[in-house]
Amino acid sequence: MAESYIVQTPENVAISYDLAGIGSRFIAAALDSCIQLALIILILMAMGVVGSLGASSRLLRDLTTTDPGRLAIWVIALFLVVIFLLLWGYYAAFEMAWNGQTPGKRLMRLRVLRDSGYPIGPIDTLIRNLVRLVDFLPMAYGLGVTVMLVDKRSRRLGDLAAGTIVVKERRALRATDLLPAESFAVEPISAEPAEAVTHVDRLTPADYSLLREYLLRRERLAPAPRTALARELAGALAARLDAAPPSDGVTADAFLMAVAAAYRARHRPPGQEAG
């Protein structure tokens, strides 16, 4: 079963997503079910409190004067509406409000996306959650789990109907990732990077800005596009620095890290020490 899903954008950029497996989705669903159960208990308790009030008791007696079964019918109907809203509307409402997440998915760092990589829309949410009633059959998402085991993207029937996938959220960019001086570790692999950084004064602020953007975003790129971009950028900078271009993707990444560190060291404000 595939663990990643790659989307090719119109700009010919490959974006890789980590697909959520059955285990993480089961835990997220279990957390949501606990929240739903707690809400149902609270509603039943509230109904019991209201029913015990004197004014409510007189009203209920009036409703049942001519037909004793009328009250029971209304109570059952109200309870069924509440259950439906909690079991179906809960997921739809949260996924629309939280951009593809429910409380359980948020705790498990999962998100629903369209299979094109775009955020899920209201229609997609309604479709996948209407079909949830079928996925639940015969009980405890038996049919949905069976379909997920067969589908290579771990999709249930609701996902297939709505054209959606569930992915794992990656670590968000931290403020420490944006520090100007020692953000990136540098591990010289050969003598070439050391020679290249001696001419770092030839780099322009625009060169460094492009280099910095790559280093900050490289973890979000698929392996093949990342390697190609690193080699292309390293080749361009090596030509400006009169250095031999790196021979492969790994060396290119180390070369770019070394150039970035050397540039920051050269442009460090006076009096600011490294470390």
C-alpha positions as CSV (number, residue, x, y, z in Angstrom):
1,M,0.0,0.0,0.0
2,A,1.4,3.4,-1.0
3,E,2.6,5.6,1.9
4,S,3.0,8.8,-0.2
5,Y,0.9,10.6,-2.8
6,I,2.5,12.9,-5.4
7,V,0.5,15.7,-7.1
8,Q,1.9,17.3,-10.3
9,T,0.9,20.9,-10.4
10,P,0.2,22.9,-13.6
11,E,3.6,24.6,-12.9
12,N,5.2,21.2,-13.3
13,V,6.1,21.1,-9.6
14,A,5.7,17.8,-7.8
15,I,4.1,18.0,-4.3
16,S,4.4,15.0,-2.0
17,Y,1.9,14.1,0.7
18,D,2.1,11.4,3.3
19,L,-1.1,9.3,3.2
20,A,-2.8,8.6,6.5
21,G,-3.1,4.9,7.2
22,I,-5.9,2.9,8.8
23,G,-4.3,3.0,12.3
24,S,-4.1,6.8,12.6
25,R,-7.5,7.3,11.0
26,F,-9.0,4.8,13.4
27,I,-7.6,6.6,16.4
28,A,-8.9,9.9,15.0
29,A,-12.4,8.4,14.5
30,A,-12.3,6.9,18.0
31,L,-11.5,10.3,19.5
32,D,-14.3,11.9,17.5
33,S,-16.7,9.2,18.6
34,C,-15.8,9.9,22.3
35,I,-16.6,13.6,21.8
36,Q,-19.9,12.7,20.1
37,L,-20.8,10.4,22.9
38,A,-20.0,13.0,25.5
39,L,-22.2,15.5,23.6
40,I,-25.1,13.0,23.5
41,I,-24.8,12.4,27.2
42,L,-24.8,16.2,27.9
43,I,-27.9,16.6,25.7
44,L,-29.8,13.8,27.5
45,M,-28.9,15.3,30.8
46,A,-30.1,18.7,29.6
47,M,-33.4,17.2,28.4
48,G,-33.8,15.5,31.8
49,V,-33.3,18.8,33.6
50,V,-35.8,20.6,31.4
51,G,-38.3,17.8,31.8
52,S,-38.1,18.1,35.6
53,L,-39.1,21.8,35.7
54,G,-42.7,22.6,36.8
55,A,-43.6,24.7,33.8
56,S,-42.3,22.0,31.4
57,S,-44.3,19.4,33.3
58,R,-47.6,21.3,32.9
59,L,-46.8,21.8,29.2
60,L,-46.1,18.1,28.7
61,R,-49.4,17.3,30.4
62,D,-51.3,19.6,28.0
63,L,-49.6,17.9,25.1
64,T,-50.6,14.4,26.3
65,T,-54.2,15.3,27.4
66,T,-55.8,14.0,24.2
67,D,-53.2,11.5,23.1
68,P,-50.8,10.0,25.7
69,G,-48.5,8.7,23.0
70,R,-47.9,12.2,21.5
71,L,-45.1,13.1,23.9
72,A,-43.2,9.9,23.3
73,I,-43.4,10.4,19.6
74,W,-42.0,13.9,19.8
75,V,-39.3,12.9,22.2
76,I,-38.2,10.0,20.0
77,A,-38.3,12.2,16.9
78,L,-36.2,14.9,18.6
79,F,-33.7,12.4,19.8
80,L,-33.3,10.9,16.4
81,V,-32.7,14.3,14.8
82,V,-30.1,15.1,17.4
83,I,-28.3,11.7,16.9
84,F,-28.3,12.3,13.1
85,L,-26.9,15.8,13.5
86,L,-24.1,14.5,15.8
87,L,-23.2,11.5,13.8
88,W,-23.3,13.1,10.4
89,G,-23.4,16.9,10.8
90,Y,-20.5,16.8,13.3
91,Y,-18.0,15.7,10.7
92,A,-19.4,17.9,7.9
93,A,-19.5,21.0,10.1
94,F,-16.0,20.6,11.5
95,E,-14.4,19.7,8.1
96,M,-15.9,22.8,6.5
97,A,-15.0,25.1,9.4
98,W,-11.5,23.6,10.0
99,N,-10.5,23.1,6.4
100,G,-10.7,19.3,6.3
101,Q,-10.2,18.5,10.0
102,T,-12.3,17.3,12.9
103,P,-11.1,17.5,16.5
104,G,-9.9,13.9,16.2
105,K,-8.0,14.5,13.0
106,R,-6.5,17.7,14.4
107,L,-5.2,15.8,17.4
108,M,-3.7,13.1,15.1
109,R,-2.4,15.8,12.7
110,L,-4.5,14.5,9.8
111,R,-6.3,16.5,7.1
112,V,-8.7,15.8,4.3
113,L,-7.7,17.1,0.8
114,R,-9.1,16.7,-2.7
115,D,-7.1,14.2,-4.7
116,S,-5.8,17.1,-6.8
117,G,-4.0,18.5,-3.7
118,Y,-6.4,21.4,-3.2
119,P,-8.3,22.1,0.0
120,I,-11.6,20.2,0.4
121,G,-14.8,22.2,-0.5
122,P,-18.3,22.1,1.0
123,I,-19.7,19.8,-1.7
124,D,-16.8,17.4,-1.2
125,T,-17.4,17.4,2.6
126,L,-21.1,16.8,2.2
127,I,-20.6,13.9,-0.2
128,R,-17.9,12.1,1.8
129,N,-19.9,12.3,5.0
130,L,-23.2,11.2,3.4
131,V,-21.5,8.1,2.2
132,R,-20.1,7.6,5.7
133,L,-23.5,6.0,6.6
134,V,-22.7,3.3,4.1
135,D,-19.0,3.0,5.2
136,F,-20.3,2.3,8.7
137,L,-22.2,-0.9,7.6
138,P,-22.6,-3.5,8.9
139,M,-21.1,-2.0,12.1
140,A,-18.0,-0.1,13.2
141,Y,-17.0,1.0,9.7
142,G,-16.7,-2.6,8.6
143,L,-17.3,-1.9,4.9
144,G,-15.2,1.3,5.0
145,V,-12.2,-0.5,6.5
146,T,-12.4,-3.3,4.0
147,V,-12.4,-0.8,1.1
148,M,-9.4,1.0,2.7
149,L,-7.4,-2.2,2.9
150,V,-8.0,-2.8,-0.9
151,D,-7.5,0.8,-2.1
152,K,-3.8,1.8,-2.6
153,R,-4.5,5.3,-1.2
154,S,-6.3,4.0,1.9
155,R,-9.6,5.6,0.8
156,R,-13.0,4.6,2.1
157,L,-16.2,4.7,0.0
158,G,-16.8,8.3,1.0
159,D,-13.4,9.4,-0.2
160,L,-13.9,7.5,-3.5
161,A,-17.3,9.2,-4.0
162,A,-16.0,12.7,-3.2
163,G,-12.5,12.4,-4.8
164,T,-10.7,13.1,-1.5
165,I,-7.7,11.7,0.4
166,V,-6.6,11.9,4.0
167,V,-3.0,13.0,4.6
168,K,-0.7,13.5,7.5
169,E,0.3,17.0,8.3
170,R,4.0,17.7,8.3
171,R,5.8,19.7,11.0
172,A,5.1,23.4,10.6
173,L,7.9,25.8,10.0
174,R,9.3,27.0,13.3
175,A,10.6,30.5,14.1
176,T,14.0,29.0,14.7
177,D,14.1,27.9,11.1
178,L,14.2,31.6,10.1
179,L,17.2,32.6,12.2
180,P,19.7,34.4,9.9
181,A,23.1,33.0,11.1
182,E,23.2,29.5,12.4
183,S,19.9,28.0,11.0
184,F,21.6,25.3,8.9
185,A,24.2,22.8,10.0
186,V,27.1,22.7,7.6
187,E,29.0,19.4,7.1
188,P,31.8,19.9,4.5
189,I,31.9,16.7,2.3
190,S,34.8,17.7,0.2
191,A,37.3,20.5,-0.4
192,E,35.1,22.0,-3.1
193,P,32.6,23.6,-0.8
194,A,35.5,25.1,1.3
195,E,37.1,26.7,-1.7
196,A,33.7,28.0,-3.0
197,V,32.9,29.9,0.1
198,T,36.1,31.9,-0.1
199,H,34.5,33.9,-3.0
200,V,31.2,34.4,-1.3
201,D,31.5,38.2,-1.7
202,R,30.5,37.7,-5.3
203,L,27.0,36.7,-4.3
204,T,24.2,39.3,-4.5
205,P,21.4,39.6,-2.0
206,A,19.1,38.2,-4.7
207,D,21.4,35.1,-4.9
208,Y,21.2,34.6,-1.2
209,S,17.4,35.1,-1.1
210,L,16.9,32.4,-3.7
211,L,19.3,30.1,-1.9
212,R,17.5,30.7,1.4
213,E,14.1,30.0,-0.1
214,Y,15.3,26.6,-1.4
215,L,16.9,25.6,2.0
216,L,13.7,26.5,3.9
217,R,11.4,24.7,1.5
218,R,13.4,21.7,0.4
219,E,11.8,19.3,2.9
220,R,8.5,19.9,1.3
221,L,9.7,18.8,-2.2
222,A,9.6,15.3,-3.6
223,P,13.0,13.6,-3.8
224,A,13.4,13.9,-7.6
225,P,12.5,17.5,-8.0
226,R,14.5,18.4,-4.9
227,T,17.6,16.8,-6.3
228,A,17.2,18.4,-9.7
229,L,16.6,21.8,-8.2
230,A,19.6,21.5,-5.8
231,R,21.9,20.6,-8.7
232,E,20.7,23.4,-10.9
233,L,21.0,26.0,-8.1
234,A,24.4,24.7,-7.0
235,G,25.7,24.7,-10.6
236,A,24.6,28.4,-11.1
237,L,26.2,29.5,-7.8
238,A,29.4,27.5,-8.4
239,A,29.8,29.3,-11.8
240,R,29.5,32.6,-10.0
241,L,32.0,31.6,-7.4
242,D,34.5,30.0,-9.9
243,A,34.1,26.7,-8.2
244,A,33.7,23.2,-9.6
245,P,30.0,22.2,-9.7
246,P,28.9,19.4,-7.2
247,S,28.8,16.0,-8.8
248,D,25.5,14.7,-7.3
249,G,22.4,15.7,-5.4
250,V,23.8,15.0,-1.9
251,T,26.9,17.0,-2.5
252,A,24.9,19.8,-4.1
253,D,22.8,20.1,-0.9
254,A,25.9,20.3,1.3
255,F,27.5,22.8,-1.1
256,L,24.4,25.1,-0.9
257,M,24.3,24.8,2.9
258,A,28.0,25.8,3.1
259,V,27.5,28.8,0.8
260,A,24.5,30.0,2.8
261,A,26.5,29.7,6.1
262,A,29.5,31.6,4.6
263,Y,27.3,34.3,3.3
264,R,25.6,34.8,6.6
265,A,28.9,34.8,8.4
266,R,30.2,37.5,6.1
267,H,27.2,39.7,6.5
268,R,26.8,39.2,10.2
269,P,26.3,42.6,12.0
270,P,29.5,44.0,13.7
271,G,29.9,42.8,17.3
272,Q,27.6,39.8,16.8
273,E,29.4,36.6,17.7
274,A,28.6,33.2,16.2
275,G,27.4,30.5,18.4
